[in-house]
Amino acid sequence: MWAVLGLLLVAWFGLQLAPAHAATGDVEVMEVDASVDRDGALSVEQTMTFEGAPPAELTQRIATVENSVGDAQYRYEISEVTASADGQPLPVAVDDTGEAMVVTIPTEGVAGPVTLSYAVDGAVRTTPDGTMLHWRFLQGLSAPVDDVTVEVGVPGLFSYIDCASGPPNSPTKCVTSSGGTEETSQTPTFTDGPRAANEVVSIEIGFPAGLVSANENLEYRWSLARGFSAEPLPLGLATGLLLLGAIVVWVLHRRAGADLSAGERVERVAEFTPVADGAVDFTVTSDIRPGEVGTMADERVDPVDVLATVLDLAVRGHLRITELPHRSNYAPADWQLERREADTSELQAYERRLLDAVAPIGGEPTRVSQMNEKIADAIPQVQSELYDEMVGHGWYDQRPDSTRNKWQRAAVIGLVLSVALTAVLAIFTTFGMIGLALVIICLGLMFVAQEMPARTAKGAAALRGLNLLSDELHSRTTTELPKGRELEVISRVLPYAVVLGGANRWLDAMVAADDDEGVADSTDLDWFHGPEDWHLADLPDSLRHLLLTLAGVLFTRT
């Protein structure tokens, strides 16, 4: 009994150690006979012998696209596809999917080996030392293969050989790779197996320079990383261009946007002058008005410049602003603007237009809440005429808005062209970074365009005077005004303080000048009246609300 068990155990181990054989329908042996010509053309003939009866059909997927490092792709052209069995041709169906050539061979009932032949263009690549044949002689076959033998005829001595096999994404070394440099053994020969369906046998054969011509077809897929490559050449060019562009923008600003030097000259538009011991008066030393001061200071006609002009017209006796009684504790405040009899010959064009808009001649007093769109329509003309005054006073050679618009248009045109160029460079080359550098330069020019209005020497002197006046409005003590004339002097100060800063402290000074606390002050100011119970202490809030409301009416379109 023990003897029988021993024999059975030996037999079982023998079966386990015996080599596996191909299943019926599998390829028992694949013999590949290939050759590469000096011009790089590759011819392949693979003969497949089946274990038992062949399958109903055999398919092989021959890749025509192979991904390389980065965004590169090698493309192959497969041609002259034929199949035969026992010397008789077999009908072959060839389907080009764009990434592979799928060959279908009807093999049902075929006797003897099946031979598939095809030609390949594009399999020889350039290397630093010459060229290299790279091809998967087994790939995409629908049946497993037990043994593979590949022989490649070459036109001369090769430099090296290599063979990898297995799954397409993780091949390992083939079983054998042989071929010497002597004339009798110069045919590279490779063996491998077994290989499952769709596995590969990939072979490389290197050639010295001049022996086999490269015919690779290397294409690059577009990608964001490739279009905006950070390789040394495109990155270096983009960096250099960016630095050069920054210098050009800086030079343009220095030449076209920097104020001319005024030397030591200072042009004052208003100042505080002593009138007695410990008392100063506010004196306007030129015909420069608050709206022009504000435009000159920041090169723009802002809403506050127009509002300060309305306030200044009232202080100078052309308007009277009256705050109307509130209809209830929760009703919004309202004011009326009343035209006063005054000589308008001294007014500038923009002042006259603004005055006619808010308080027409011979018209009824205008309520702020009832101002119509026609008044707002006059504001663009007022702003335009204020810009004209900048040139008329000799502060600018050109209107600041025109200068800004000219440079802004140039920057926008440059930006549009740069964006278009960036797209072209990124799509068709790897130099998209250069386009980005141009875009950044144009964006910088758009920013600098806002600073391009350059003052003349006279304008620079006037700006210096405005800076001195602004410092005084922020720092001058408000208790040195002539006694009994505080309201008059501060009224003249207020329009300038509105545009140059410090208005709140002068309003507080006006409140502090109230010498009859507890008594209503509805008519204490000649240019601003309030309801019967109105006090000077209400002026800061009244004036702030007025300016906010008036700005909404004049500068907001419905």
C-alpha positions as CSV (number, residue, x, y, z in Angstrom):
1,M,0.0,0.0,0.0
2,W,2.7,2.4,0.9
3,A,4.5,1.6,-2.3
4,V,1.4,2.6,-4.3
5,L,1.0,5.9,-2.5
6,G,4.7,6.6,-3.2
7,L,4.3,6.0,-6.9
8,L,1.2,8.3,-7.0
9,L,3.1,11.1,-5.2
10,V,6.0,10.8,-7.6
11,A,3.7,10.9,-10.5
12,W,1.9,14.0,-9.2
13,F,5.2,15.9,-8.7
14,G,6.2,14.9,-12.2
15,L,3.1,16.4,-13.6
16,Q,3.7,19.6,-11.7
17,L,7.3,19.9,-12.9
18,A,6.5,19.1,-16.5
19,P,6.6,22.1,-18.9
20,A,3.2,23.7,-19.8
21,H,2.0,23.3,-23.3
22,A,-0.1,25.7,-25.3
23,A,-3.8,25.2,-25.3
24,T,-5.7,24.4,-28.5
25,G,-6.0,27.6,-30.6
26,D,-3.0,29.2,-29.0
27,V,0.2,30.1,-31.0
28,E,2.7,27.5,-30.1
29,V,5.6,29.1,-32.0
30,M,6.0,32.5,-33.5
31,E,8.9,33.0,-35.8
32,V,9.6,36.6,-36.9
33,D,11.9,37.3,-39.8
34,A,12.5,41.0,-40.2
35,S,14.9,43.3,-42.0
36,V,15.8,47.0,-41.9
37,D,17.2,48.8,-44.9
38,R,19.7,51.6,-44.9
39,D,16.9,54.1,-45.6
40,G,15.2,53.0,-42.3
41,A,12.4,50.9,-44.0
42,L,11.4,47.9,-41.8
43,S,9.9,44.7,-43.2
44,V,8.3,42.2,-40.9
45,E,7.1,38.7,-41.6
46,Q,5.8,36.7,-38.6
47,T,4.9,33.0,-39.0
48,M,2.5,31.6,-36.4
49,T,2.1,27.8,-35.8
50,F,-0.9,26.9,-33.7
51,E,-1.3,24.2,-31.1
52,G,-4.1,22.1,-32.6
53,A,-6.8,23.8,-34.6
54,P,-6.5,27.6,-35.0
55,P,-9.2,30.0,-33.7
56,A,-12.0,31.2,-35.9
57,E,-10.1,34.5,-36.4
58,L,-6.9,36.1,-35.3
59,T,-6.5,39.8,-34.7
60,Q,-3.4,41.8,-34.1
61,R,-3.4,45.5,-33.0
62,I,-0.3,47.2,-34.3
63,A,0.1,50.6,-32.6
64,T,0.7,53.5,-35.0
65,V,1.2,56.0,-32.1
66,E,3.6,55.6,-29.2
67,N,3.9,58.1,-26.4
68,S,7.3,59.3,-25.5
69,V,8.8,61.6,-22.8
70,G,6.8,64.7,-22.1
71,D,4.2,65.6,-24.7
72,A,6.0,63.8,-27.6
73,Q,4.5,61.1,-29.7
74,Y,6.1,58.8,-32.3
75,R,3.9,58.0,-35.2
76,Y,4.3,54.9,-37.5
77,E,3.0,54.2,-41.0
78,I,1.9,50.6,-41.6
79,S,1.6,49.4,-45.2
80,E,1.7,46.3,-47.4
81,V,-0.3,44.2,-44.9
82,T,-0.8,40.6,-46.2
83,A,-1.5,37.2,-44.7
84,S,-1.2,33.7,-46.0
85,A,-1.4,30.0,-45.0
86,D,0.4,27.2,-46.8
87,G,1.3,29.6,-49.6
88,Q,-2.3,30.6,-50.1
89,P,-3.3,34.2,-49.5
90,L,-5.9,34.9,-46.8
91,P,-8.4,37.8,-46.8
92,V,-7.3,40.5,-44.4
93,A,-9.5,43.2,-42.8
94,V,-7.5,46.3,-41.9
95,D,-9.0,49.0,-39.7
96,D,-7.1,52.2,-38.9
97,T,-8.3,53.6,-35.6
98,G,-6.0,56.6,-35.7
99,E,-3.9,55.1,-32.9
100,A,-3.5,51.6,-34.2
101,M,-3.9,49.4,-37.3
102,V,-6.1,46.5,-36.3
103,V,-5.5,43.5,-38.6
104,T,-8.1,40.7,-38.6
105,I,-7.3,37.3,-40.3
106,P,-10.0,34.6,-40.7
107,T,-8.2,31.5,-39.6
108,E,-11.0,29.0,-39.0
109,G,-10.2,25.7,-40.8
110,V,-6.8,26.9,-41.9
111,A,-4.2,24.1,-42.1
112,G,-0.6,24.9,-41.3
113,P,1.2,28.0,-40.1
114,V,-0.3,31.5,-40.7
115,T,2.1,34.2,-42.0
116,L,1.4,37.9,-41.4
117,S,3.6,40.4,-43.4
118,Y,3.7,44.2,-43.2
119,A,6.1,47.2,-43.7
120,V,6.8,49.9,-41.2
121,D,7.9,53.5,-41.8
122,G,9.1,55.5,-38.8
123,A,10.7,52.8,-36.7
124,V,14.3,54.2,-36.8
125,R,15.0,57.0,-34.4
126,T,17.9,59.5,-34.0
127,T,20.2,58.9,-31.0
128,P,23.2,60.9,-29.8
129,D,25.6,58.3,-31.3
130,G,23.7,57.5,-34.5
131,T,20.3,55.8,-34.9
132,M,18.2,53.1,-33.3
133,L,15.6,50.7,-34.6
134,H,12.7,50.5,-32.1
135,W,9.8,48.1,-32.7
136,R,7.4,45.8,-30.9
137,F,7.6,42.7,-33.0
138,L,5.0,41.1,-30.8
139,Q,2.1,43.4,-29.9
140,G,-1.7,43.3,-29.6
141,L,-2.1,39.6,-30.6
142,S,-5.4,38.1,-29.6
143,A,-3.9,34.7,-28.8
144,P,-1.2,33.7,-26.3
145,V,2.2,32.7,-27.7
146,D,4.3,29.9,-26.2
147,D,7.6,30.6,-27.9
148,V,8.8,33.7,-29.8
149,T,11.9,33.9,-32.0
150,V,12.9,37.1,-33.7
151,E,15.7,37.6,-36.2
152,V,16.4,41.0,-37.7
153,G,18.5,41.4,-40.8
154,V,20.6,44.6,-40.6
155,P,22.7,46.3,-43.4
156,G,25.9,46.3,-41.3
157,L,27.5,46.1,-37.9
158,F,25.2,47.2,-35.1
159,S,26.2,49.1,-31.9
160,Y,24.0,47.4,-29.3
161,I,20.9,45.3,-28.9
162,D,18.2,45.2,-26.2
163,C,15.0,43.3,-25.8
164,A,12.1,43.7,-23.3
165,S,8.9,41.7,-23.0
166,G,5.8,41.3,-20.9
167,P,2.8,43.6,-20.3
168,P,3.0,46.8,-22.4
169,N,3.4,49.1,-19.4
170,S,5.9,47.0,-17.4
171,P,8.1,44.9,-19.6
172,T,11.2,43.0,-18.4
173,K,14.2,41.5,-20.1
174,C,13.7,38.9,-22.8
175,V,14.9,35.3,-22.3
176,T,17.8,35.7,-24.7
177,S,19.3,38.4,-26.9
178,S,22.3,37.5,-29.1
179,G,24.2,38.8,-32.0
180,G,27.9,39.5,-32.3
181,T,29.9,42.0,-34.2
182,E,31.6,39.4,-36.4
183,E,30.4,38.8,-39.9
184,T,29.2,35.3,-39.1
185,S,27.0,36.3,-36.2
186,Q,25.9,39.8,-37.0
187,T,22.2,39.0,-37.3
188,P,20.5,40.0,-34.0
189,T,18.4,37.2,-32.6
190,F,16.0,37.2,-29.7
191,T,13.9,34.5,-28.0
192,D,11.2,34.8,-25.4
193,G,8.0,33.2,-24.1
194,P,5.5,32.3,-23.0
195,R,3.6,35.5,-23.6
196,A,-0.1,36.1,-22.9
197,A,-2.5,37.7,-25.3
198,N,-1.8,41.4,-26.0
199,E,1.7,41.2,-24.3
200,V,4.7,42.6,-26.2
201,V,8.2,41.8,-27.3
202,S,10.0,45.1,-27.9
203,I,13.4,45.2,-29.5
204,E,16.0,48.0,-29.9
205,I,19.0,47.8,-32.2
206,G,21.5,50.6,-32.2
207,F,23.5,51.6,-35.3
208,P,26.5,53.9,-35.7
209,A,26.1,57.2,-37.5
210,G,25.6,56.9,-41.2
211,L,24.6,53.2,-41.4
212,V,20.8,53.4,-41.2
213,S,19.0,56.7,-41.8
214,A,16.4,57.8,-39.2
215,N,12.9,58.1,-40.4
216,E,11.1,58.9,-37.2
217,N,8.0,60.9,-37.2
218,L,8.0,62.7,-33.9
219,E,5.0,64.9,-33.1
220,Y,4.2,67.0,-30.0
221,R,0.8,67.1,-28.4
222,W,-0.3,70.5,-27.2
223,S,-0.5,71.0,-23.5
224,L,-0.5,74.1,-21.2
225,A,2.9,73.0,-19.8
226,R,4.4,72.7,-23.2
227,G,2.9,75.9,-24.6
228,F,4.3,77.8,-21.6
229,S,7.5,75.8,-21.3
230,A,9.8,76.8,-18.4
231,E,12.8,75.3,-20.3
232,P,15.9,77.6,-20.1
233,L,15.6,79.1,-23.5
234,P,11.9,80.2,-23.5
235,L,12.1,81.2,-19.8
236,G,15.4,83.1,-20.3
237,L,14.0,85.0,-23.3
238,A,10.8,85.8,-21.5
239,T,12.7,87.0,-18.4
240,G,15.0,89.2,-20.5
241,L,12.0,90.6,-22.4
242,L,10.2,91.4,-19.2
243,L,13.2,93.2,-17.8
244,L,13.6,95.1,-21.1
245,G,9.9,96.0,-21.1
246,A,10.1,97.3,-17.5
247,I,13.0,99.5,-18.4
248,V,11.1,100.8,-21.5
249,V,7.9,101.6,-19.5
250,W,10.0,103.3,-16.8
251,V,11.8,105.4,-19.5
252,L,8.5,106.3,-21.1
253,H,7.1,107.5,-17.7
254,R,10.2,109.5,-17.0
255,R,10.1,111.2,-20.4
256,A,6.4,111.6,-20.9
257,G,4.8,111.3,-17.5
258,A,7.2,113.1,-15.1
259,D,6.5,116.7,-14.1
260,L,8.9,119.3,-15.3
261,S,11.1,120.8,-12.6
262,A,9.9,124.1,-11.2
263,G,13.2,124.8,-9.4
264,E,12.5,126.7,-6.2
265,R,9.4,128.4,-7.5
266,V,6.1,128.2,-5.5
267,E,2.8,129.4,-6.9
268,R,0.3,130.0,-4.1
269,V,-3.5,130.0,-4.8
270,A,-4.5,130.9,-1.3
271,E,-2.8,131.4,2.1
272,F,-3.4,132.5,5.6
273,T,-2.0,136.0,6.1
274,P,-1.6,137.9,9.4
275,V,-4.0,140.8,9.9
276,A,-3.4,141.7,13.6
277,D,-1.5,140.3,16.6
278,G,-2.5,136.6,16.9
279,A,-5.1,136.8,14.1
280,V,-4.9,135.6,10.5
281,D,-7.2,135.9,7.5
282,F,-7.7,133.5,4.6
283,T,-6.7,135.2,1.3
284,V,-7.3,133.8,-2.2
285,T,-4.2,135.1,-4.0
286,S,-5.3,134.2,-7.6
287,D,-8.4,133.4,-9.6
288,I,-7.8,129.7,-9.1
289,R,-11.0,128.1,-7.6
290,P,-11.5,125.0,-5.6
291,G,-12.7,122.8,-8.5
292,E,-9.5,123.7,-10.4
293,V,-7.4,123.0,-7.3
294,G,-8.9,119.5,-6.9
295,T,-8.4,118.7,-10.6
296,M,-4.9,120.0,-10.6
297,A,-3.9,118.0,-7.4
298,D,-4.9,114.6,-8.7
299,E,-5.1,115.2,-12.5
300,R,-8.8,114.2,-12.5
301,V,-12.2,115.9,-12.3
302,D,-13.7,114.0,-9.4
303,P,-17.2,114.5,-8.1
304,V,-15.8,116.3,-5.1
305,D,-14.3,118.9,-7.4
306,V,-17.8,119.7,-8.8
307,L,-19.4,119.7,-5.3
308,A,-16.7,122.1,-4.0
309,T,-17.5,124.4,-6.9
310,V,-21.2,124.4,-6.0
311,L,-20.2,125.2,-2.4
312,D,-17.7,127.9,-3.5
313,L,-20.4,129.5,-5.8
314,A,-22.7,129.7,-2.7
315,V,-19.9,131.3,-0.5
316,R,-19.1,133.9,-3.2
317,G,-22.7,135.0,-3.3
318,H,-24.1,133.3,-6.5
319,L,-26.2,130.7,-4.7
320,R,-28.0,130.4,-1.5
321,I,-28.5,126.9,-0.1
322,T,-31.5,126.4,2.2
323,E,-32.2,123.3,4.2
324,L,-35.9,122.7,4.2
325,P,-37.8,121.6,7.3
326,H,-38.1,117.8,7.6
327,R,-41.6,116.6,7.0
328,S,-41.2,114.1,9.9
329,N,-38.5,112.8,12.1
330,Y,-37.9,109.9,9.6
331,A,-38.2,111.9,6.3
332,P,-35.0,112.4,4.3
333,A,-33.5,115.9,4.3
334,D,-34.0,118.2,1.3
335,W,-32.5,121.5,0.2
336,Q,-33.2,124.2,-2.3
337,L,-30.7,126.1,-4.4
338,E,-31.7,129.7,-5.1
339,R,-30.0,131.9,-7.6
340,R,-28.8,135.2,-6.2
341,E,-28.2,138.5,-7.9
342,A,-24.4,138.7,-8.5
343,D,-21.9,139.7,-11.2
344,T,-21.1,136.6,-13.2
345,S,-18.5,138.2,-15.4
346,E,-15.8,136.8,-13.2
347,L,-17.0,133.2,-13.5
348,Q,-15.1,130.7,-15.6
349,A,-17.1,128.8,-18.3
350,Y,-17.5,125.7,-16.2
351,E,-18.7,127.7,-13.2
352,R,-21.3,129.5,-15.3
353,R,-22.5,126.2,-16.8
354,L,-22.8,124.6,-13.4
355,L,-24.6,127.6,-11.9
356,D,-27.1,127.7,-14.8
357,A,-27.7,123.9,-14.4
358,V,-28.4,123.9,-10.6
359,A,-30.1,127.3,-10.4
360,P,-31.3,128.6,-13.8
361,I,-31.6,132.4,-14.3
362,G,-35.1,133.6,-13.6
363,G,-36.2,130.2,-12.4
364,E,-37.8,129.1,-9.2
365,P,-35.4,127.8,-6.5
366,T,-34.4,124.2,-7.3
367,R,-35.0,121.4,-4.9
368,V,-32.2,118.9,-4.8
369,S,-34.8,116.1,-4.6
370,Q,-36.4,117.4,-7.8
371,M,-33.3,118.0,-9.9
372,N,-33.9,116.3,-13.3
373,E,-31.7,114.5,-15.7
374,K,-31.0,117.6,-17.6
375,I,-28.9,118.9,-14.7
376,A,-26.9,115.6,-14.7
377,D,-26.4,116.0,-18.5
378,A,-24.5,119.2,-17.9
379,I,-21.9,117.6,-15.7
380,P,-19.8,116.0,-18.5
381,Q,-19.5,119.5,-20.1
382,V,-18.5,121.0,-16.7
383,Q,-15.8,118.3,-16.3
384,S,-14.6,118.8,-19.9
385,E,-14.3,122.6,-19.3
386,L,-12.4,122.0,-16.1
387,Y,-9.9,120.0,-18.0
388,D,-9.6,122.9,-20.5
389,E,-8.8,125.1,-17.5
390,M,-5.8,122.9,-16.7
391,V,-4.3,123.8,-20.1
392,G,-5.6,127.4,-20.0
393,H,-3.7,128.0,-16.7
394,G,-0.5,126.6,-18.3
395,W,-0.3,123.7,-15.8
396,Y,-0.4,121.1,-18.5
397,D,0.5,121.1,-22.2
398,Q,-2.4,118.8,-23.0
399,R,-5.6,117.9,-21.2
400,P,-4.9,115.3,-18.5
401,D,-7.8,113.1,-19.6
402,S,-6.7,113.2,-23.2
403,T,-3.1,112.2,-22.3
404,R,-4.4,109.3,-20.1
405,N,-6.8,108.1,-22.8
406,K,-4.0,108.2,-25.5
407,W,-1.7,106.0,-23.4
408,Q,-4.5,103.9,-22.2
409,R,-5.6,103.1,-25.8
410,A,-2.0,102.3,-26.7
411,A,-1.8,99.9,-23.7
412,V,-5.1,98.3,-24.5
413,I,-4.1,97.7,-28.2
414,G,-0.8,96.3,-27.0
415,L,-2.6,94.1,-24.5
416,V,-5.0,92.7,-27.2
417,L,-2.1,92.0,-29.6
418,S,-0.1,90.4,-26.8
419,V,-2.9,88.1,-25.8
420,A,-3.3,87.1,-29.4
421,L,0.4,86.5,-29.8
422,T,0.5,84.6,-26.6
423,A,-2.2,82.2,-27.9
424,V,-0.3,81.7,-31.2
425,L,3.0,81.1,-29.4
426,A,1.5,78.7,-26.9
427,I,-0.5,76.7,-29.5
428,F,2.3,76.4,-32.1
429,T,5.5,76.7,-30.1
430,T,6.9,76.3,-26.6
431,F,7.5,80.1,-26.2
432,G,4.2,81.1,-24.6
433,M,6.2,82.6,-21.8
434,I,7.3,85.4,-24.2
435,G,3.7,86.3,-24.8
436,L,3.0,86.3,-21.1
437,A,5.9,88.7,-20.6
438,L,4.4,91.0,-23.2
439,V,1.0,90.9,-21.5
440,I,2.6,91.8,-18.2
441,I,4.4,94.7,-19.9
442,C,1.2,96.0,-21.4
443,L,-0.6,95.7,-18.0
444,G,2.2,97.7,-16.5
445,L,1.8,100.4,-19.2
446,M,-2.0,100.5,-18.5
447,F,-1.1,101.2,-14.8
448,V,1.5,103.8,-15.8
449,A,-0.9,105.4,-18.3
450,Q,-2.8,106.8,-15.3
451,E,0.3,108.7,-14.2
452,M,1.2,110.0,-17.7
453,P,-0.3,113.5,-17.5
454,A,2.8,115.6,-16.9
455,R,2.7,119.0,-15.4
456,T,4.6,121.9,-16.8
457,A,7.1,123.8,-14.7
458,K,4.3,126.2,-13.9
459,G,2.0,123.3,-12.9
460,A,4.7,121.8,-10.7
461,A,5.1,125.2,-8.9
462,A,1.3,125.4,-8.4
463,L,1.3,121.8,-7.1
464,R,4.0,122.8,-4.6
465,G,1.8,125.7,-3.5
466,L,-1.3,123.4,-3.1
467,N,0.7,121.0,-1.0
468,L,1.7,123.9,1.3
469,L,-2.0,125.0,1.5
470,S,-3.1,121.4,2.2
471,D,-0.6,121.2,5.1
472,E,-2.0,124.5,6.5
473,L,-5.6,123.3,6.2
474,H,-4.7,120.2,8.2
475,S,-2.4,121.9,10.8
476,R,-3.3,125.6,11.1
477,T,-4.9,126.4,14.4
478,T,-8.5,127.4,14.0
479,T,-8.6,129.8,16.9
480,E,-6.5,132.6,15.3
481,L,-9.3,134.0,13.1
482,P,-10.4,137.6,13.5
483,K,-13.0,138.0,16.2
484,G,-16.4,138.5,14.9
485,R,-15.4,137.4,11.4
486,E,-14.9,133.7,12.1
487,L,-17.9,132.5,10.1
488,E,-17.0,134.7,7.1
489,V,-13.4,133.5,7.0
490,I,-14.2,129.8,7.6
491,S,-16.8,129.9,4.8
492,R,-14.1,130.9,2.4
493,V,-11.8,128.2,3.7
494,L,-14.4,125.4,3.4
495,P,-14.5,124.8,-0.4
496,Y,-10.7,124.5,-0.5
497,A,-10.7,122.2,2.6
498,V,-13.3,120.0,0.9
499,V,-10.9,119.2,-2.0
500,L,-7.6,119.3,-0.1
501,G,-8.7,117.8,3.2
502,G,-9.3,119.1,6.7
503,A,-12.9,120.1,6.2
504,N,-14.2,118.5,9.4
505,R,-11.9,120.5,11.7
506,W,-13.0,123.8,10.0
507,L,-16.6,122.8,10.4
508,D,-15.9,122.2,14.1
509,A,-14.3,125.6,14.2
510,M,-17.5,127.1,12.7
511,V,-19.6,125.4,15.4
512,A,-17.2,126.7,18.1
513,A,-17.6,130.2,16.8
514,D,-21.3,130.3,17.7
515,D,-21.5,133.1,20.3
516,D,-25.2,132.7,21.1
517,E,-25.4,129.1,22.2
518,G,-29.0,128.0,22.6
519,V,-30.3,130.5,20.1
520,A,-31.3,129.3,16.6
521,D,-28.8,130.2,13.9
522,S,-30.9,129.6,10.8
523,T,-29.7,132.7,9.0
524,D,-26.3,133.4,10.6
525,L,-24.6,132.2,7.4
526,D,-25.3,134.3,4.4
527,W,-24.8,131.4,2.0
528,F,-26.5,128.6,4.0
529,H,-29.9,128.9,5.7
530,G,-31.6,126.3,7.8
531,P,-35.1,125.7,9.3
532,E,-36.2,128.0,12.2
533,D,-34.8,125.7,14.9
534,W,-31.5,125.1,13.0
535,H,-28.2,125.7,14.9
536,L,-24.6,126.1,13.7
537,A,-24.0,122.8,15.6
538,D,-26.1,121.1,12.9
539,L,-23.9,122.5,10.1
540,P,-21.4,119.6,9.9
541,D,-24.2,117.0,9.5
542,S,-26.2,119.2,7.2
543,L,-23.3,119.9,4.9
544,R,-22.1,116.3,4.8
545,H,-25.6,115.1,3.9
546,L,-26.0,117.8,1.3
547,L,-22.8,116.8,-0.5
548,L,-23.6,113.1,-0.5
549,T,-27.1,113.7,-1.8
550,L,-26.0,116.2,-4.4
551,A,-23.3,113.8,-5.6
552,G,-26.0,111.1,-6.0
553,V,-28.2,113.4,-8.1
554,L,-25.4,114.9,-10.3
555,F,-23.4,111.8,-10.9
556,T,-25.8,108.9,-10.9
557,R,-27.8,108.1,-14.0
558,T,-31.2,106.6,-13.8
